[in-house]
Amino acid sequence: MKLAVTFAALATLLAASPARAQYAVEVTSYTPGAAPSAGYTNTAAALGGPQRDTAFGAVTTFNPPFSTDDLVSIGEGGELTLRLSNYVLPQVGGPEIGVFTNTGIADIDWPNGQAAAVLANDGIATFGIDSAVVEVSADGASWVSLGEVLFDLPTAGYTDPAATSPANFQQPFTGVLADFASLDLAGMQTLLGGSGGGYWLDISSTGLSQVGYVRFSLADDGDALTDLNFDLDALSIAAGAVGPATVPEPAAVLLLLTPLALTTRRHVQPRRA
């Protein structure tokens, strides 16, 4: 009976990945590559939901995540592969997968919160904008490339300047960087319309019936004078695109089963002569 109960508990655990709110739940491979952001190689930072708060207050379009516990980085020649808690089901017109990074918009009227009239990937009006090659897969073995993507949209942890109402990280944002130009914080939160922002990927044209894995990679640009990198906070699945739970890698299942084997062995009674 105890064995049956334990296996039932395991089945519940394996099926409970949606409790982590449809984010990445496993790093299946990681190669830092050359010169990732220094100190940002903690892969666990990419698991679970996007950050809502930082040591300097709430995550806003002006104050993105920045700590080594918030982000994981890959440099040139690096790659990061993540398994999602649930399969992503393509939706007509998409998008379905949110990518949250450390993109920020510079406050030209600090500390009041005001964006410049023109926003570009220039390291002045914006900062933290990176690009990476993105691939998606149903099984973690066969991949479809979405090409090189420029992740230039910020995250918002809350829907109000007082940071009292959490933003929805499963609500896609379909705007572009230029939409944030000249806005203050309240205006940006109005623009987001309750969404937590981020850059959203459309998988509707991949030909895949479902996606369970996402891989980011960064090629060597061949320039010894530059060290390109890509920093990731989290992934999210759009609420309307959430499919069944994915299955952990065999090694992860083994880790879950090992305590069961020990428990089972512990309850075996010795034979009487």
Contacts in CASP RR format, 6 or more apart in sequence:
PFRMAT RR
TARGET T0000
AUTHOR 0000-0000-0000
METHOD contacts of the structure
MODEL  1
MKLAVTFAALATLLAASPARAQYAVEVTSYTPGAAPSAGYTNTAAALGGP
QRDTAFGAVTTFNPPFSTDDLVSIGEGGELTLRLSNYVLPQVGGPEIGVF
TNTGIADIDWPNGQAAAVLANDGIATFGIDSAVVEVSADGASWVSLGEVL
FDLPTAGYTDPAATSPANFQQPFTGVLADFASLDLAGMQTLLGGSGGGYW
LDISSTGLSQVGYVRFSLADDGDALTDLNFDLDALSIAAGAVGPATVPEP
AAVLLLLTPLALTTRRHVQPRRA
2 263 0 8 1.000
2 267 0 8 1.000
3 260 0 8 1.000
3 263 0 8 1.000
3 264 0 8 1.000
3 267 0 8 1.000
6 260 0 8 1.000
6 263 0 8 1.000
6 264 0 8 1.000
7 260 0 8 1.000
10 256 0 8 1.000
10 257 0 8 1.000
10 260 0 8 1.000
13 256 0 8 1.000
14 245 0 8 1.000
14 247 0 8 1.000
14 248 0 8 1.000
14 253 0 8 1.000
14 256 0 8 1.000
15 245 0 8 1.000
16 245 0 8 1.000
17 25 0 8 1.000
17 85 0 8 1.000
17 86 0 8 1.000
17 245 0 8 1.000
17 246 0 8 1.000
18 85 0 8 1.000
18 86 0 8 1.000
18 242 0 8 1.000
18 245 0 8 1.000
20 48 0 8 1.000
20 49 0 8 1.000
20 85 0 8 1.000
21 48 0 8 1.000
21 49 0 8 1.000
21 85 0 8 1.000
21 169 0 8 1.000
21 170 0 8 1.000
21 236 0 8 1.000
22 84 0 8 1.000
22 85 0 8 1.000
22 86 0 8 1.000
22 170 0 8 1.000
22 236 0 8 1.000
22 237 0 8 1.000
22 239 0 8 1.000
22 242 0 8 1.000
23 47 0 8 1.000
23 48 0 8 1.000
23 49 0 8 1.000
23 84 0 8 1.000
23 85 0 8 1.000
23 234 0 8 1.000
23 235 0 8 1.000
23 236 0 8 1.000
23 237 0 8 1.000
24 46 0 8 1.000
24 47 0 8 1.000
24 48 0 8 1.000
24 82 0 8 1.000
24 83 0 8 1.000
24 84 0 8 1.000
24 85 0 8 1.000
24 214 0 8 1.000
24 234 0 8 1.000
24 235 0 8 1.000
25 47 0 8 1.000
25 48 0 8 1.000
25 83 0 8 1.000
25 84 0 8 1.000
25 85 0 8 1.000
25 246 0 8 1.000
26 47 0 8 1.000
26 82 0 8 1.000
26 83 0 8 1.000
26 248 0 8 1.000
26 249 0 8 1.000
26 252 0 8 1.000
27 43 0 8 1.000
27 44 0 8 1.000
27 46 0 8 1.000
27 47 0 8 1.000
27 80 0 8 1.000
27 81 0 8 1.000
27 82 0 8 1.000
27 83 0 8 1.000
28 81 0 8 1.000
28 82 0 8 1.000
28 83 0 8 1.000
28 140 0 8 1.000
28 213 0 8 1.000
28 249 0 8 1.000
29 79 0 8 1.000
29 80 0 8 1.000
29 81 0 8 1.000
30 43 0 8 1.000
30 72 0 8 1.000
30 74 0 8 1.000
30 79 0 8 1.000
30 80 0 8 1.000
30 81 0 8 1.000
31 74 0 8 1.000
31 77 0 8 1.000
31 78 0 8 1.000
31 79 0 8 1.000
31 80 0 8 1.000
32 41 0 8 1.000
32 73 0 8 1.000
32 74 0 8 1.000
32 75 0 8 1.000
32 78 0 8 1.000
33 74 0 8 1.000
33 75 0 8 1.000
33 76 0 8 1.000
33 77 0 8 1.000
33 78 0 8 1.000
33 79 0 8 1.000
33 218 0 8 1.000
34 75 0 8 1.000
34 76 0 8 1.000
34 77 0 8 1.000
34 78 0 8 1.000
34 220 0 8 1.000
34 227 0 8 1.000
35 75 0 8 1.000
35 76 0 8 1.000
35 227 0 8 1.000
35 229 0 8 1.000
36 73 0 8 1.000
36 74 0 8 1.000
36 75 0 8 1.000
36 78 0 8 1.000
36 229 0 8 1.000
37 71 0 8 1.000
37 73 0 8 1.000
37 229 0 8 1.000
37 231 0 8 1.000
39 68 0 8 1.000
39 73 0 8 1.000
40 68 0 8 1.000
40 71 0 8 1.000
40 72 0 8 1.000
40 73 0 8 1.000
40 231 0 8 1.000
41 72 0 8 1.000
41 73 0 8 1.000
42 68 0 8 1.000
42 69 0 8 1.000
42 72 0 8 1.000
43 72 0 8 1.000
43 80 0 8 1.000
44 72 0 8 1.000
45 68 0 8 1.000
45 69 0 8 1.000
45 70 0 8 1.000
45 71 0 8 1.000
45 72 0 8 1.000
45 232 0 8 1.000
45 233 0 8 1.000
46 72 0 8 1.000
46 80 0 8 1.000
46 82 0 8 1.000
46 232 0 8 1.000
46 233 0 8 1.000
46 234 0 8 1.000
46 235 0 8 1.000
47 82 0 8 1.000
47 234 0 8 1.000
48 234 0 8 1.000
49 100 0 8 1.000
49 169 0 8 1.000
49 234 0 8 1.000
49 236 0 8 1.000
50 59 0 8 1.000
50 65 0 8 1.000
50 100 0 8 1.000
50 155 0 8 1.000
50 157 0 8 1.000
50 169 0 8 1.000
50 196 0 8 1.000
50 198 0 8 1.000
50 233 0 8 1.000
50 234 0 8 1.000
50 236 0 8 1.000
51 59 0 8 1.000
51 65 0 8 1.000
51 70 0 8 1.000
51 155 0 8 1.000
51 157 0 8 1.000
51 233 0 8 1.000
51 234 0 8 1.000
52 58 0 8 1.000
52 59 0 8 1.000
52 157 0 8 1.000
52 158 0 8 1.000
52 166 0 8 1.000
52 167 0 8 1.000
53 59 0 8 1.000
53 157 0 8 1.000
53 163 0 8 1.000
54 63 0 8 1.000
54 64 0 8 1.000
54 65 0 8 1.000
54 66 0 8 1.000
54 67 0 8 1.000
54 70 0 8 1.000
55 67 0 8 1.000
56 63 0 8 1.000
57 63 0 8 1.000
57 163 0 8 1.000
58 157 0 8 1.000
58 158 0 8 1.000
58 163 0 8 1.000
59 65 0 8 1.000
59 155 0 8 1.000
59 156 0 8 1.000
59 157 0 8 1.000
59 158 0 8 1.000
60 154 0 8 1.000
60 156 0 8 1.000
60 157 0 8 1.000
60 158 0 8 1.000
60 185 0 8 1.000
60 188 0 8 1.000
61 104 0 8 1.000
61 105 0 8 1.000
61 115 0 8 1.000
61 154 0 8 1.000
61 155 0 8 1.000
61 156 0 8 1.000
61 180 0 8 1.000
61 185 0 8 1.000
61 188 0 8 1.000
62 104 0 8 1.000
62 105 0 8 1.000
62 106 0 8 1.000
62 107 0 8 1.000
62 113 0 8 1.000
62 185 0 8 1.000
63 104 0 8 1.000
64 101 0 8 1.000
64 102 0 8 1.000
64 103 0 8 1.000
64 104 0 8 1.000
64 128 0 8 1.000
64 154 0 8 1.000
64 155 0 8 1.000
64 233 0 8 1.000
65 71 0 8 1.000
65 100 0 8 1.000
65 102 0 8 1.000
65 155 0 8 1.000
65 233 0 8 1.000
66 102 0 8 1.000
70 102 0 8 1.000
70 233 0 8 1.000
71 101 0 8 1.000
71 102 0 8 1.000
71 231 0 8 1.000
71 232 0 8 1.000
71 233 0 8 1.000
72 80 0 8 1.000
72 231 0 8 1.000
72 232 0 8 1.000
73 229 0 8 1.000
73 230 0 8 1.000
73 231 0 8 1.000
73 232 0 8 1.000
74 80 0 8 1.000
74 132 0 8 1.000
74 216 0 8 1.000
74 217 0 8 1.000
74 218 0 8 1.000
74 229 0 8 1.000
74 230 0 8 1.000
75 218 0 8 1.000
75 227 0 8 1.000
75 228 0 8 1.000
75 229 0 8 1.000
75 230 0 8 1.000
76 218 0 8 1.000
76 219 0 8 1.000
76 220 0 8 1.000
76 221 0 8 1.000
76 222 0 8 1.000
76 227 0 8 1.000
76 228 0 8 1.000
76 229 0 8 1.000
77 217 0 8 1.000
77 218 0 8 1.000
77 219 0 8 1.000
77 220 0 8 1.000
78 217 0 8 1.000
78 218 0 8 1.000
79 215 0 8 1.000
79 216 0 8 1.000
79 217 0 8 1.000
79 218 0 8 1.000
80 215 0 8 1.000
80 216 0 8 1.000
80 217 0 8 1.000
80 232 0 8 1.000
81 140 0 8 1.000
81 213 0 8 1.000
81 214 0 8 1.000
81 215 0 8 1.000
81 216 0 8 1.000
82 213 0 8 1.000
82 214 0 8 1.000
82 215 0 8 1.000
82 235 0 8 1.000
83 140 0 8 1.000
83 212 0 8 1.000
83 213 0 8 1.000
83 246 0 8 1.000
83 248 0 8 1.000
83 249 0 8 1.000
84 211 0 8 1.000
84 212 0 8 1.000
84 213 0 8 1.000
84 214 0 8 1.000
84 235 0 8 1.000
84 237 0 8 1.000
84 246 0 8 1.000
85 237 0 8 1.000
85 245 0 8 1.000
85 246 0 8 1.000
86 212 0 8 1.000
86 237 0 8 1.000
86 242 0 8 1.000
86 243 0 8 1.000
86 244 0 8 1.000
86 245 0 8 1.000
86 246 0 8 1.000
87 138 0 8 1.000
87 210 0 8 1.000
87 211 0 8 1.000
87 212 0 8 1.000
87 243 0 8 1.000
87 244 0 8 1.000
87 245 0 8 1.000
87 246 0 8 1.000
88 96 0 8 1.000
88 97 0 8 1.000
88 203 0 8 1.000
88 210 0 8 1.000
88 211 0 8 1.000
88 212 0 8 1.000
88 237 0 8 1.000
88 238 0 8 1.000
88 241 0 8 1.000
88 242 0 8 1.000
88 243 0 8 1.000
89 96 0 8 1.000
89 209 0 8 1.000
89 210 0 8 1.000
89 240 0 8 1.000
89 241 0 8 1.000
89 242 0 8 1.000
89 243 0 8 1.000
90 96 0 8 1.000
90 203 0 8 1.000
90 204 0 8 1.000
90 206 0 8 1.000
90 207 0 8 1.000
90 208 0 8 1.000
90 209 0 8 1.000
90 210 0 8 1.000
90 211 0 8 1.000
90 241 0 8 1.000
91 204 0 8 1.000
91 238 0 8 1.000
91 240 0 8 1.000
91 241 0 8 1.000
92 204 0 8 1.000
93 202 0 8 1.000
93 204 0 8 1.000
94 172 0 8 1.000
94 200 0 8 1.000
94 202 0 8 1.000
94 203 0 8 1.000
94 204 0 8 1.000
94 238 0 8 1.000
94 241 0 8 1.000
95 172 0 8 1.000
95 174 0 8 1.000
95 200 0 8 1.000
95 201 0 8 1.000
95 202 0 8 1.000
95 203 0 8 1.000
95 238 0 8 1.000
96 172 0 8 1.000
96 200 0 8 1.000
96 201 0 8 1.000
96 202 0 8 1.000
96 203 0 8 1.000
96 204 0 8 1.000
96 211 0 8 1.000
96 237 0 8 1.000
96 238 0 8 1.000
96 241 0 8 1.000
97 136 0 8 1.000
97 200 0 8 1.000
97 201 0 8 1.000
97 203 0 8 1.000
97 211 0 8 1.000
97 214 0 8 1.000
97 235 0 8 1.000
97 236 0 8 1.000
97 237 0 8 1.000
97 238 0 8 1.000
97 241 0 8 1.000
98 169 0 8 1.000
98 172 0 8 1.000
98 198 0 8 1.000
98 199 0 8 1.000
98 200 0 8 1.000
98 201 0 8 1.000
98 235 0 8 1.000
98 236 0 8 1.000
98 237 0 8 1.000
98 238 0 8 1.000
99 134 0 8 1.000
99 149 0 8 1.000
99 151 0 8 1.000
99 198 0 8 1.000
99 199 0 8 1.000
99 200 0 8 1.000
99 201 0 8 1.000
99 232 0 8 1.000
99 235 0 8 1.000
100 155 0 8 1.000
100 169 0 8 1.000
100 197 0 8 1.000
100 198 0 8 1.000
100 199 0 8 1.000
100 232 0 8 1.000
100 233 0 8 1.000
100 234 0 8 1.000
100 235 0 8 1.000
100 236 0 8 1.000
101 128 0 8 1.000
101 130 0 8 1.000
101 151 0 8 1.000
101 155 0 8 1.000
101 198 0 8 1.000
101 199 0 8 1.000
101 230 0 8 1.000
101 231 0 8 1.000
101 232 0 8 1.000
101 233 0 8 1.000
102 128 0 8 1.000
102 231 0 8 1.000
102 233 0 8 1.000
103 126 0 8 1.000
103 127 0 8 1.000
103 128 0 8 1.000
103 129 0 8 1.000
103 130 0 8 1.000
103 151 0 8 1.000
103 152 0 8 1.000
103 153 0 8 1.000
103 154 0 8 1.000
103 155 0 8 1.000
103 198 0 8 1.000
103 199 0 8 1.000
104 126 0 8 1.000
104 127 0 8 1.000
104 128 0 8 1.000
104 129 0 8 1.000
104 154 0 8 1.000
105 115 0 8 1.000
105 119 0 8 1.000
105 125 0 8 1.000
105 126 0 8 1.000
105 154 0 8 1.000
105 180 0 8 1.000
105 188 0 8 1.000
106 115 0 8 1.000
106 116 0 8 1.000
106 123 0 8 1.000
106 124 0 8 1.000
106 125 0 8 1.000
106 126 0 8 1.000
106 127 0 8 1.000
107 113 0 8 1.000
107 114 0 8 1.000
107 115 0 8 1.000
108 114 0 8 1.000
108 115 0 8 1.000
108 116 0 8 1.000
108 125 0 8 1.000
112 184 0 8 1.000
113 184 0 8 1.000
113 185 0 8 1.000
114 182 0 8 1.000
114 183 0 8 1.000
114 184 0 8 1.000
115 125 0 8 1.000
115 180 0 8 1.000
115 181 0 8 1.000
115 182 0 8 1.000
115 183 0 8 1.000
115 184 0 8 1.000
115 188 0 8 1.000
116 124 0 8 1.000
116 125 0 8 1.000
116 181 0 8 1.000
116 182 0 8 1.000
117 181 0 8 1.000
117 182 0 8 1.000
118 125 0 8 1.000
118 181 0 8 1.000
119 125 0 8 1.000
119 126 0 8 1.000
119 177 0 8 1.000
119 178 0 8 1.000
119 180 0 8 1.000
119 181 0 8 1.000
120 126 0 8 1.000
120 177 0 8 1.000
121 129 0 8 1.000
121 150 0 8 1.000
121 152 0 8 1.000
123 129 0 8 1.000
126 152 0 8 1.000
126 177 0 8 1.000
128 231 0 8 1.000
129 150 0 8 1.000
129 151 0 8 1.000
129 152 0 8 1.000
130 150 0 8 1.000
130 151 0 8 1.000
130 228 0 8 1.000
130 229 0 8 1.000
130 230 0 8 1.000
130 231 0 8 1.000
131 148 0 8 1.000
131 149 0 8 1.000
131 150 0 8 1.000
131 151 0 8 1.000
131 230 0 8 1.000
132 148 0 8 1.000
132 149 0 8 1.000
132 151 0 8 1.000
132 216 0 8 1.000
132 217 0 8 1.000
132 218 0 8 1.000
132 230 0 8 1.000
133 145 0 8 1.000
133 147 0 8 1.000
133 148 0 8 1.000
133 149 0 8 1.000
133 216 0 8 1.000
133 217 0 8 1.000
133 218 0 8 1.000
133 219 0 8 1.000
134 145 0 8 1.000
134 146 0 8 1.000
134 147 0 8 1.000
134 148 0 8 1.000
134 149 0 8 1.000
134 201 0 8 1.000
134 214 0 8 1.000
134 215 0 8 1.000
134 216 0 8 1.000
135 143 0 8 1.000
135 144 0 8 1.000
135 145 0 8 1.000
135 146 0 8 1.000
135 147 0 8 1.000
135 214 0 8 1.000
135 215 0 8 1.000
135 217 0 8 1.000
136 143 0 8 1.000
136 144 0 8 1.000
136 146 0 8 1.000
136 201 0 8 1.000
136 203 0 8 1.000
136 206 0 8 1.000
136 208 0 8 1.000
136 211 0 8 1.000
136 212 0 8 1.000
136 213 0 8 1.000
136 214 0 8 1.000
136 215 0 8 1.000
137 143 0 8 1.000
137 144 0 8 1.000
137 208 0 8 1.000
137 211 0 8 1.000
137 212 0 8 1.000
137 213 0 8 1.000
137 214 0 8 1.000
137 215 0 8 1.000
138 208 0 8 1.000
138 209 0 8 1.000
138 210 0 8 1.000
138 211 0 8 1.000
138 212 0 8 1.000
138 213 0 8 1.000
139 212 0 8 1.000
139 213 0 8 1.000
140 212 0 8 1.000
140 213 0 8 1.000
143 215 0 8 1.000
144 206 0 8 1.000
144 207 0 8 1.000
144 208 0 8 1.000
146 201 0 8 1.000
146 203 0 8 1.000
146 206 0 8 1.000
149 199 0 8 1.000
149 201 0 8 1.000
151 198 0 8 1.000
151 199 0 8 1.000
151 230 0 8 1.000
152 177 0 8 1.000
152 199 0 8 1.000
153 173 0 8 1.000
153 175 0 8 1.000
153 176 0 8 1.000
153 177 0 8 1.000
153 197 0 8 1.000
153 198 0 8 1.000
153 199 0 8 1.000
154 180 0 8 1.000
154 197 0 8 1.000
154 198 0 8 1.000
155 196 0 8 1.000
155 197 0 8 1.000
155 198 0 8 1.000
155 233 0 8 1.000
156 167 0 8 1.000
156 188 0 8 1.000
156 189 0 8 1.000
156 192 0 8 1.000
156 195 0 8 1.000
156 196 0 8 1.000
156 197 0 8 1.000
157 163 0 8 1.000
157 166 0 8 1.000
157 167 0 8 1.000
157 196 0 8 1.000
158 164 0 8 1.000
158 165 0 8 1.000
158 166 0 8 1.000
158 167 0 8 1.000
158 189 0 8 1.000
159 165 0 8 1.000
159 166 0 8 1.000
159 167 0 8 1.000
159 189 0 8 1.000
159 192 0 8 1.000
159 193 0 8 1.000
159 194 0 8 1.000
160 186 0 8 1.000
160 189 0 8 1.000
161 185 0 8 1.000
161 186 0 8 1.000
161 189 0 8 1.000
167 189 0 8 1.000
167 192 0 8 1.000
167 194 0 8 1.000
167 195 0 8 1.000
167 196 0 8 1.000
167 197 0 8 1.000
168 194 0 8 1.000
168 195 0 8 1.000
168 196 0 8 1.000
168 239 0 8 1.000
169 195 0 8 1.000
169 196 0 8 1.000
169 197 0 8 1.000
169 234 0 8 1.000
169 236 0 8 1.000
170 236 0 8 1.000
170 237 0 8 1.000
170 238 0 8 1.000
170 239 0 8 1.000
170 240 0 8 1.000
170 242 0 8 1.000
171 193 0 8 1.000
171 194 0 8 1.000
171 195 0 8 1.000
171 196 0 8 1.000
171 238 0 8 1.000
171 239 0 8 1.000
172 195 0 8 1.000
172 200 0 8 1.000
172 238 0 8 1.000
173 192 0 8 1.000
173 195 0 8 1.000
173 196 0 8 1.000
173 197 0 8 1.000
173 198 0 8 1.000
173 200 0 8 1.000
174 200 0 8 1.000
175 191 0 8 1.000
179 191 0 8 1.000
180 188 0 8 1.000
180 191 0 8 1.000
183 191 0 8 1.000
200 238 0 8 1.000
203 211 0 8 1.000
210 243 0 8 1.000
212 246 0 8 1.000
214 235 0 8 1.000
216 230 0 8 1.000
216 232 0 8 1.000
218 228 0 8 1.000
218 229 0 8 1.000
218 230 0 8 1.000
221 228 0 8 1.000
247 253 0 8 1.000
248 256 0 8 1.000
END
